[in-house]
Amino acid sequence: MVLTAKCHPVHGPRSPRTRRHQHQDWFDDNDADISNLLAEKNGQHKAYMDLRTDATTAAFFRYRRLGWQRLWEIQDAWMIQKA
């Protein structure tokens, strides 16, 4: 493994990458919840793009904020469970 100028590891042919992605298991454990959040956000975004009214704009940005909060709650619950 070689470190670049920004200290990011570069894996060459002599250093196989055996380490699992750091948060991959977090996504795997919460795949259904995250997919539901994304589906709802995408629906809100589609409504926002199709009908640019004050109501759809407010609903989209409100859900975007609430979606992030829910994602953080899921992550916190997962971290507590792993600890």
C-alpha positions as CSV (number, residue, x, y, z in Angstrom):
1,M,0.0,0.0,0.0
2,V,1.3,3.4,-1.0
3,L,0.1,6.7,0.5
4,T,-0.6,9.6,-1.9
5,A,-0.1,13.2,-1.1
6,K,-3.5,13.4,0.6
7,C,-2.7,10.3,2.6
8,H,-5.2,8.1,0.8
9,P,-4.0,4.5,0.4
10,V,-3.4,3.3,-3.2
11,H,-3.6,-0.4,-3.5
12,G,-1.3,-1.8,-6.1
13,P,-1.0,-5.4,-7.4
14,R,1.3,-6.4,-4.6
15,S,-1.1,-5.3,-1.8
16,P,-4.4,-7.0,-2.1
17,R,-7.3,-5.2,-0.6
18,T,-8.6,-7.5,2.1
19,R,-10.2,-4.9,4.5
20,R,-13.9,-4.7,4.2
21,H,-15.4,-1.2,3.7
22,Q,-15.7,0.4,7.0
23,H,-19.5,1.1,7.0
24,Q,-20.7,-1.6,4.6
25,D,-22.2,-3.7,7.3
26,W,-24.1,-0.6,8.6
27,F,-25.8,-0.3,5.1
28,D,-26.4,-4.0,4.9
29,D,-28.1,-4.2,8.3
30,N,-30.4,-1.2,7.5
31,D,-30.9,-1.7,3.8
32,A,-34.7,-1.9,3.9
33,D,-35.0,1.2,6.1
34,I,-32.6,3.2,3.9
35,S,-34.4,2.1,0.8
36,N,-37.7,3.3,2.2
37,L,-36.2,6.7,3.1
38,L,-34.8,7.1,-0.4
39,A,-38.1,6.0,-2.1
40,E,-40.0,8.6,-0.1
41,K,-37.4,11.3,-0.7
42,N,-37.5,10.5,-4.5
43,G,-41.3,10.7,-4.5
44,Q,-41.2,14.1,-2.8
45,H,-38.5,15.3,-5.2
46,K,-40.5,14.2,-8.2
47,A,-43.6,16.1,-6.9
48,Y,-41.3,19.1,-6.3
49,M,-39.9,19.0,-9.8
50,D,-43.3,18.4,-11.5
51,L,-45.3,21.0,-9.6
52,R,-43.1,23.8,-8.4
53,T,-45.5,25.3,-5.9
54,D,-44.8,26.6,-2.5
55,A,-46.5,23.5,-0.9
56,T,-44.4,21.0,-2.8
57,T,-41.2,23.0,-2.2
58,A,-41.9,23.1,1.5
59,A,-42.8,19.4,1.6
60,F,-39.7,18.4,-0.2
61,F,-37.3,20.4,2.0
62,R,-39.2,19.4,5.2
63,Y,-38.9,15.7,4.2
64,R,-35.3,16.1,3.2
65,R,-34.5,17.4,6.7
66,L,-36.6,14.7,8.4
67,G,-35.1,12.0,6.2
68,W,-31.6,13.0,7.3
69,Q,-32.7,13.0,11.0
70,R,-34.2,9.5,10.6
71,L,-31.0,8.3,8.9
72,W,-29.0,9.6,11.8
73,E,-31.3,7.9,14.3
74,I,-30.9,4.6,12.4
75,Q,-27.1,5.0,12.5
76,D,-27.1,5.9,16.2
77,A,-29.3,2.8,17.0
78,W,-26.9,0.6,15.0
79,M,-23.8,2.0,16.7
80,I,-25.4,1.4,20.2
81,Q,-26.3,-2.1,19.2
82,K,-22.7,-2.8,18.0
83,A,-21.2,-1.3,21.2
